[in-house]
Amino acid sequence: MLFKEHLGRIAARAVAGLLAAIALASCGGGTYQVTAFVPARILTFGDESNMLVPPQGLKFSINGISTLTDLPDCTLLPLWNQVLASAYGMVYAECNPEAVSTPGAINFSTLNATVDDVANQVNAFLAGDTFNGNDLVTVWVGTHDILQLYAEGGTGGDNSDLITQSRARGEQLANIVNQIVGYGARVLVLTMPDLSQSPFGETEQERGDFDRKQLLSDMSANFNRAMRSTVINDGSKVGLVLPDDYVNSAVRSPSSFGYAADAETQVACLPTAPLPTCTEDTLIIDPISSSSAASQFLWADPTHLGSVAQSAIGTQASSRAHSNPF
């Protein structure tokens, strides 16, 4: 009798546990995503690596050329955030050739923006609107912070203050992201590329006075490390996208990504076609591959990534947005 009563108590606890697990999962508390997050709009903040310049939707990368008109076509060679928006059936107003009445994706990025500028972009947005649980917010900035700090203080002496300031900028960015999360929005935040692995970094190193590439590497890494360690990163609110990892891998093994062997040092665009006017028709012929195809180049100019990298980052962002348990 006692044995039967014991079994009955075990069965009752098992049923209760099963019911509790079902209730928890139905409330979104399980270990899997019950209902996929589909944003009602995408809000983009950052610098010009996110921008489409009207009226043609020109990019600070390589612009594709229409075979029908021989003119730039903003839908070709898309920016990373265009790839992301497309994955949700959205477009940006600056590249809306089909005149979709509600494009869905809104861009607040500005030229040469630093983290301070992103704070201003967010504050300007909040002055007339608010974030909510149906928003997917993207933030990509940092390159101009490092360039600014480096220009102001990059010397061969003690650069510890530059490292500290780089770290502070990364923490500041994370706090902006955390502020946005506080409104209930989901956020994709991107790391900045390692500028020591850019044509800019290579040119600076050629000055020969001290190891400038190491300084740029340390500054870039500390910015990213501080951002990643400060941001709310439990997977439910923030997704990390890693352009720095992509660039590192592409520089280590350019042929694996289809790039020319000198991917780290070679820019794509002719000096006579500065961004955002650079197109597939204004590319340098790579001296090693004897090709001027956009796919050969990691960098469009000394500090801006080319179209292949932009697309790859967009694919990573789309995957992160869809796989995170938002």
Backbone hydrogen bonds, N-H to C=O, Kabsch-Sander energy under -0.5 kcal/mol:
donor,donor_aa,acceptor,acceptor_aa,energy
5,E,1,M,-2.5
6,H,2,L,-2.4
7,L,3,F,-2.2
8,G,4,K,-2.3
9,R,5,E,-2.1
10,I,6,H,-2.0
11,A,7,L,-2.6
12,A,8,G,-2.2
13,R,9,R,-2.2
14,A,10,I,-2.2
15,V,11,A,-2.4
16,A,12,A,-2.3
17,G,13,R,-2.6
18,L,14,A,-2.4
19,L,15,V,-2.6
20,A,16,A,-2.3
21,A,17,G,-2.3
22,I,18,L,-2.4
23,A,19,L,-2.4
24,L,20,A,-2.6
25,A,21,A,-2.5
26,S,22,I,-2.2
27,C,23,A,-1.0
27,C,24,L,-0.6
28,G,25,A,-1.6
29,G,24,L,-2.8
34,V,32,Y,-0.8
40,A,134,N,-2.9
41,R,134,N,-1.1
42,I,104,G,-1.8
43,L,136,L,-2.2
44,T,42,I,-0.5
44,T,106,I,-2.8
45,F,138,T,-2.8
47,D,140,W,-1.6
50,N,47,D,-1.8
51,M,48,E,-1.3
53,V,58,L,-3.2
57,G,53,V,-1.3
58,L,53,V,-2.2
60,F,48,E,-0.6
60,F,51,M,-0.5
61,S,59,K,-1.4
63,N,61,S,-0.5
63,N,278,C,-2.0
64,G,76,L,-0.7
66,S,71,L,-2.9
70,D,66,S,-2.1
73,D,64,G,-2.5
74,C,72,P,-0.5
76,L,73,D,-1.8
83,V,79,L,-1.8
84,L,80,W,-1.9
85,A,81,N,-2.6
86,S,82,Q,-2.6
87,A,83,V,-1.5
88,Y,84,L,-0.6
88,Y,85,A,-1.4
89,G,86,S,-1.8
90,M,85,A,-2.7
91,V,103,P,-2.2
93,A,105,A,-0.8
95,C,92,Y,-1.9
96,N,93,A,-0.5
99,A,96,N,-2.1
105,A,91,V,-1.8
106,I,42,I,-3.2
108,F,44,T,-3.3
108,F,106,I,-0.5
110,T,46,G,-2.1
113,A,110,T,-1.3
118,V,114,T,-1.9
119,A,115,V,-2.2
120,N,116,D,-1.8
121,Q,117,D,-2.6
122,V,118,V,-2.7
123,N,119,A,-2.3
124,A,120,N,-2.6
125,F,121,Q,-2.1
126,L,122,V,-2.5
127,A,123,N,-1.2
128,G,124,A,-0.5
128,G,125,F,-1.4
129,D,125,F,-1.2
135,D,132,N,-2.0
136,L,41,R,-2.2
137,V,135,D,-0.6
137,V,186,R,-3.2
138,T,43,L,-2.9
139,V,188,L,-2.3
140,W,45,F,-1.8
144,H,113,A,-0.5
146,I,142,G,-2.1
147,L,143,T,-2.5
148,Q,144,H,-2.1
149,L,145,D,-2.5
150,Y,146,I,-2.7
151,A,147,L,-2.2
152,E,148,Q,-1.7
153,G,149,L,-1.8
154,G,150,Y,-2.6
155,T,153,G,-0.8
159,N,157,G,-0.7
163,I,159,N,-1.8
164,T,160,S,-2.4
165,Q,161,D,-2.5
166,S,162,L,-2.3
167,R,163,I,-2.4
168,A,164,T,-2.2
169,R,165,Q,-2.1
170,G,166,S,-1.9
171,E,167,R,-2.2
172,Q,168,A,-2.4
173,L,169,R,-2.3
174,A,170,G,-2.2
175,N,171,E,-2.3
176,I,172,Q,-1.7
177,V,173,L,-2.3
178,N,174,A,-2.8
179,Q,175,N,-2.0
180,I,176,I,-2.1
181,V,177,V,-2.5
182,G,178,N,-1.6
183,Y,180,I,-1.5
184,G,181,V,-2.2
185,A,180,I,-1.0
186,R,135,D,-2.4
187,V,237,K,-2.7
188,L,137,V,-3.1
189,V,187,V,-0.5
189,V,239,G,-2.1
190,L,139,V,-2.4
191,T,241,V,-2.0
195,L,193,P,-0.8
197,Q,194,D,-1.9
198,S,195,L,-1.2
200,F,302,P,-1.8
201,G,195,L,-0.7
202,E,198,S,-2.1
203,T,199,P,-2.4
204,E,200,F,-2.4
205,Q,201,G,-2.1
206,E,202,E,-1.4
207,R,204,E,-1.5
208,G,205,Q,-1.8
212,R,210,F,-2.1
215,L,211,D,-1.5
216,L,212,R,-2.6
217,S,213,K,-2.5
218,D,214,Q,-2.7
219,M,215,L,-2.6
220,S,216,L,-2.5
221,A,217,S,-2.7
222,N,218,D,-2.3
223,F,219,M,-2.0
224,N,220,S,-2.3
225,R,221,A,-2.9
226,A,222,N,-2.2
227,M,223,F,-2.1
228,R,224,N,-2.7
229,S,225,R,-2.0
230,T,226,A,-1.2
231,V,227,M,-2.2
233,N,231,V,-0.6
239,G,187,V,-2.9
241,V,189,V,-2.1
246,Y,242,L,-1.7
247,V,243,P,-2.7
248,N,244,D,-2.4
249,S,245,D,-2.4
250,A,246,Y,-2.5
251,V,247,V,-2.5
252,R,248,N,-2.0
253,S,249,S,-2.3
256,S,253,S,-1.1
257,F,253,S,-0.5
257,F,254,P,-1.3
258,G,255,S,-0.9
259,Y,254,P,-2.5
260,A,296,Q,-2.1
263,A,260,A,-1.2
265,T,262,D,-1.1
266,Q,262,D,-2.3
268,A,299,W,-1.2
269,C,300,A,-2.4
270,L,282,T,-2.4
273,A,270,L,-2.2
277,T,274,P,-2.6
280,E,63,N,-1.6
282,T,279,T,-1.9
284,I,268,A,-3.4
286,D,284,I,-0.7
286,D,291,S,-3.1
290,S,286,D,-2.3
296,Q,293,A,-2.0
297,F,294,A,-1.5
299,W,266,Q,-0.6
300,A,304,H,-2.6
301,D,304,H,-1.4
306,G,298,L,-2.8
310,Q,306,G,-2.1
311,S,307,S,-2.4
312,A,308,V,-2.4
313,I,309,A,-2.5
314,G,310,Q,-2.1
315,T,311,S,-2.2
316,Q,312,A,-2.1
317,A,313,I,-2.6
318,S,314,G,-2.5
319,S,315,T,-2.3
320,R,316,Q,-2.5
321,A,317,A,-2.6
322,H,318,S,-2.0
323,S,319,S,-2.1
324,N,320,R,-2.4
326,F,324,N,-2.5
